[in-house]
Structures are given as C-alpha cells and as structure tokens.
Amino acid sequence: MPLLVMKFGGTSVATLDRIRRAAKRVGREVANGYDVIVIVSAMSGKTNELVGWVNETSPLFDAREYDAVVSSGENVTAGLMALTLQEMDVPARSWQGWQVPLKTNSAHAAARIEEIPTDNLMAKFGEGMKVAVVAGFQGISPEGRITTLGRGGSDTTAVAFAAAFGAERCDIYTDVDGVYTTDPRITKKARKLDRIAFEEMLELASLGAKVLQTRSVELAMRYNVRLRVLSSFEDNNESAGTLVCSEEEIVESNVVSGVAFSRDETKMTLTAVADKPGIAAAIFGPLADAGVNVDMIIQNVSDEGRTDMTFSCPTDQVRRAEKALEDAKSSGDIDFGGLKIDGDVCKVSVVGIGMRSHAGVAARMFKALRDESINIKVIATSEIKISVLIDRKYLELAVQALHDAFGLETAA
Amino acid sequence: MPLLVMKFGGTSVATLDRIRRAAKRVGREVANGYDVIVIVSAMSGKTNELVGWVNETSPLFDAREYDAVVSSGENVTAGLMALTLQEMDVPARSWQGWQVPLKTNSAHAAARIEEIPTDNLMAKFGEGMKVAVVAGFQGISPEGRITTLGRGGSDTTAVAFAAAFGAERCDIYTDVDGVYTTDPRITKKARKLDRIAFEEMLELASLGAKVLQTRSVELAMRYNVRLRVLSSFEDNNESAGTLVCSEEEIVESNVVSGVAFSRDETKMTLTAVADKPGIAAAIFGPLADAGVNVDMIIQNVSDEGRTDMTFSCPTDQVRRAEKALEDAKSSGDIDFGGLKIDGDVCKVSVVGIGMRSHAGVAARMFKALRDESINIKVIATSEIKISVLIDRKYLELAVQALHDAFGLETAA
C-alpha cells in the first residue's frame, strides 16, 4: 500500500472545526488508496502558553522538565484527530512519540532524531488501521524521558517519518499556500513557486522565510523526501502548493528563485584586533561556545598589525556575544580596541540554483541596489546565494528592487 | 528515609502562584526529613475542557483516545511542579504514569491499578532526588496505551503510591479544610471532624460528600494507608484537616459521625410485577448490564402473584434504566404493569461506626424526621448507615434536623 505523510501545523488544527477539515483531507487520501501517517502540531497558541509557564516558573529551566511540559499540546491534537477520523469511519489511532517510539538523543529541547522503528505502526497498518496520527515535535531519549525537537519540530518529525517509512510524499499543510518568490506583504508581485530545489529552500528557510523548519529541509534533502507545502484553508488540486524536491525534478527555473530577508540581524565590529595567525579561531570559538550563531564574517585589510573584524548575528544573541568577547578579552585570549554594535541593519539575499551556471548575478544585484542608492555594509556569498547587510529602513525598497531586477514576477 | 505522599487537587495547582504555594508545603516536609512523592491533578478546568473537546468530537468516543487526550493536563502540572521545586533548590523530577510505570488493566477511562513497581523511583531517591512529582489520574495498559482512572482518579493514584511505597501518611490537599459532619452550606452548625474511620468515609464519599474519590478510600482501607484531608489555602499545623484512619485509631466518637445527602436520586417503581423466583435477578441483571447503579431496593408485599418493586438510581441514569427495562419486557424476560418515575426525591443518610454498638439510631432518625412532618419514601440500612429517600424540597430541613438530633455540633 503506498504511504503518504501529511503534517498539519498549529493553525490547521486550531479548533475542532479545523481538525475536522484536516481530517477530511486525510480521508480523501485514504479513499485514494493511501495509508497515511498524520503528524500534528499543538493547537495554535498552546505551545506558546506552555513555554510561557515554564519560563515564568524557572527562567533557567531544566530542559527535561521543559520537554515534559511543552510536549503535551501535541498529545491532545493527536487524540482529537484520531477520534475525528474514527467518526468518519476511517480506522485511526493516535501515537505519542514514546509509543512509536521516535528515538532521539538526550539533547533536551533541541533533540536530534536517531531512529524511528517502523514495526509498531506497520503492524497496525497490517491489521487494517488506515491512519496513524502521531504527535509531532516529540520523542524519547535513551534515558526514557520525553524530548522535543525545537520549535517547528513537527516539520522535522514529518520528514523523518516520510524517510523512515519510504513515503511517496510528505505534505506540509500550513497557513500559506506555498513558497513565494518573496514575502507577499512586501510586494504584491510576489509569485508562488510551483517547484523549488531543496538547496534553495534550505537557504530560504534559514534566511527567515518561515514556511518550513530548516532542519526538516536538510533531512528531506538527505533522504530525498519530496515535500509539498500547501494551504489547509483552500481546496487544493493536484498541482497545489509548492513542491520542494531535488534539482533533477526542476526542468526550467529563473536564475534567481527568490528574495529572502531577515530583520533581526545585528552587525558587530571588533576594532583594532591584534592580527596574528589563529585570531579568527580565538574570536569565533568563544562565540560558538556561547551559542551565538555568527552569520556573515568579514575581516578588513590589516593596518600595522591591527585589523577590524566584522560579523553579524541574530539580534537576540547580541548580549551573549558581547559578554563572550569581553570575557575572552579579560582572560587575554584576544586583544581588541573596541566593539561597535550596529543594530539597525537587515539582511537581504537572492537565492537560486541557477546562479551556478549564470555569471553576473552579483553585479546585477549590486546595480539594482545602487540604483536605489542603498549602501551595502557587508556582503557574503555561497554557491547559490548572495546576501547583503543594509540599513533596516531600506528593507522593503531593496526587496522590491531585487524582485523586479531578477524578473521574479513571471515564471521562467 | 521516611516517605510521605502529598496530593494536590486541581484548585490547589490552578495557577503558577498556587503551584508555588504547594511546592513550599512540599519543601517544608523535605526539610522535616521526608522523601516525598507528590501527586498532581491538572490545573482546575483543564480536564473539563479536554473532556468537552472529546465529547464534541465524538459522542461515542474510543476510550483509548479519550485517555490519550484527557491525561495531558496532569503532565503539564507535574513538569511545572518539578521546575518550581528545583527553583527552590529541592531536587525533584516529574514522572508520567507510563514512566513510573503505573500499570493498570485495559479498562480505559475507568482503569484499575494493577501494580506500581517501586524500583525506578527508589533508584532516583537513592541518587539524591528528594521529590518525585507524579502525574495523577493516569497509567499504562498492558498494550502500552495510556489509561485513566476515572474522574477524581488522582486521589486513587495518591493512595496507591502510599500503599506501594509504604508511606507514613498520604496527605490530600484540596479546597476544603477537612471532612465535616455535614455540608456547611446546609447548616452553620456543621463541624470539622478531626478523625474519621475508613468505613465512615467510604459511606460519606459514596453518598455524595465529594471530598475524596470513593475508590481511594477503599484502597486506603484495604492497605491501611493513613489519609489526611486538608486545605491548600490555609496554614496547617500538626492537627489540621481530617485524618481518615482505621477504627482503632479513633478513641471516642459520636454514635453518628455525619449526615450525608445526595440530590441526584430518582425513585423508580415497577408496578404489578409477576412475582416468581428469580424475578429480582431478571430485573436487576439487565439494569447492571446497562451500567445503571441501582442503590436502594424495596419489594412490596405480594398481592395475588403480583408485586411492586421500587428502586433508586442516579438521575442521569434514568433513561438508560427505562430502556433496559422496556427491552427486557419486550423480550419477555420480565413482566410488569407500568413504570412510575419520581424524580423529585433526594437521599439523606446518617453514618457512624458507633451504630454497631448503639441501638435506637434508626428510631431517633425517624422521630426527628417525623417531628418535621417529613414523609419517608424508602429506607435502606447497612451496618453503619441509615438512608432514607424523601421529597427533595425537604433536603435542607432534614439535614438540619438530623444534625441537631444526633448532637453533631459538639464532639464526643
């Protein structure tokens, strides 16, 4: 029996009515001849409420208890979804993470999936169960305690199940109808993509297009799980949503697939750093230890043994970065003049696998920004992405200009 | 290390503040040298919300899914309580039913506890854990699915843990400060009892004094677990609350310990029943099969081979009882003229182990009611209880009269 994984996010199961609508979609796939594994999030708002309680109770919480508390929302939805399907005469039952069991490591609150044995669920499919409803976001550690996979972890749960069970496809139902060339709130010219390559989606996801959790896309790429992102709130036909798939499945595409952005970036510059071999490691080692996700890095030309080192990181990690750097300075591990913090920046990026075979993308990008008199503060590039840090006030203008410059309004 | 079980009901953990207050009580017992097992209910209102969702989703629900859903509230409180204790530097961790594991049978939504292995928790106590916070109300079936023990099941969880771990005492923290001679809302003369025997508590619990779940008292009696009922909202000294204990621990007591009542009773009379051997079984068998809890039964004098059979049951089971009886009549299993239903009745009972050694209790009760011109419709007695069914409008009057007649205002 072919198998589908269908994942419903928090807004798609926010009320009993919405759970019913979601269940109807599942029922249709069962009628189409599929066995289905449904992954559910908590009803929207529930997990935030639980996280709030934990933070209020214990600011530096024991992550094992955090996991025990915040995983409970998904259990509720899983049971209600199974009941709803049963009411529609679809044989279904719910599974909590530990019942599957979805085995993870012991990194509580950010656990990695280690194994999903298929025998328990397959035995039930063999007995006539048509739908296994699995609580997303949660697993069990080697110590037998409940773990969670980090916010948005239900996407990762879904992809991991699709990989483990060799599902034909993994459909992610959410509150948007697909992946767009950019955020439609910034420009009405934004266009829904029919297909996008894993690599592109990965760059978009990590750049702040919040449709899919980054890890879920990584996992899908590694196991070649075809991911479809589509809306819970519309009637979807065969070609609805956006298919995230391998490059080979994409016949034609624009050089650039999308324009992504992130508002919550801060630029930090260490001035007059003593320039000597190993200085980068001495700076970025302590930052990594402090859990700072350093994004872009540039080192300026050295001047008489001193250099400036600029990097960016998410705004909410600035305090931690500052402390790590000051500590390293106090302990003599690094030597610098000062630390300049520019919190008024944003990051805008163009992403596309077409860049690999097309020259001149960077030049076109810089020209488009120059034409709008937008000053570029930092540049970083990868094989399929060019990112720039600019003043935050130019964000919308830059996104619109780039969307136009690369002709994203129309498909290739 | 001596061990205590402390159970906190829904109102005692309704907010983070109340959880903190409860945790402080736990901390004091730890400071007194106890290892503590804390049993928690869901925050008040949560379980009702979950039950409501299940009923709305699926009126004839799959009890396995019901259990998966409604057990989630306790998990939240258990984690939050453990975190709160940790914040107070008390080594604590939470346990869900399946982690202990609290093993039950497979009677979902009304499961019976079969075994509580002590090794997991004892190992952690051995490692320095001072408090095990256990989610009440839930367990795991032989099939590995989550079970619940029925409403109020956290009391039963608490007593079962106290029995399994040989606890010195099981303290039940609730929103009242103990067990009263009768409901203080009916008469201000109601007096808190310092001690009450298991048998008496059992009669009071099953008669509608909603302080403790009946099963928890049965279990406490069987394993001789000393139960103390006390308020979460007051400072309690050593003699606070009410101790529910074996008869031997009660030196002096009144002949009658309390006056209980139940409003939700209905009197049903089958008229002109063909009177023959086995007729009672033929009537009450189908009622039991239909899940009707028949309480009082009287059979009137037989008249020419026909008799009247009167019984009472909870009002919300009347429809089921009617249907079971009509079905039995249609199928020829029983033969009766008609069915008269009197829904306007209530049950009032006097309870006391002193009755065993004192004659004349019934006479005193009937006289007190007669003096108020209250007509008795049905009488039932047990070794330590006399119950009467009377018109509902006399309930308050009857309770007050009996409270006075047996001098309950003052202790023995």
Interface residues (C-beta under 8 A of the other chain):
Chain A: L16 I19 L50 W53 V54 E56 T57 S58 F61 D62 R64 E65 Y66 A68 V69 S71 S72 G73 N75 V76 A78 G79 L80 A82 L83 T84 Q86 E87 R93 S94 Q96 W98 Q99 G144 R145 I146
Chain B: L16 I19 L50 W53 V54 E56 T57 S58 F61 D62 R64 E65 Y66 A68 V69 S71 S72 G73 N75 V76 A78 G79 L80 A82 L83 T84 Q86 E87 R93 S94 Q96 W98 Q99 G144 R145 I146
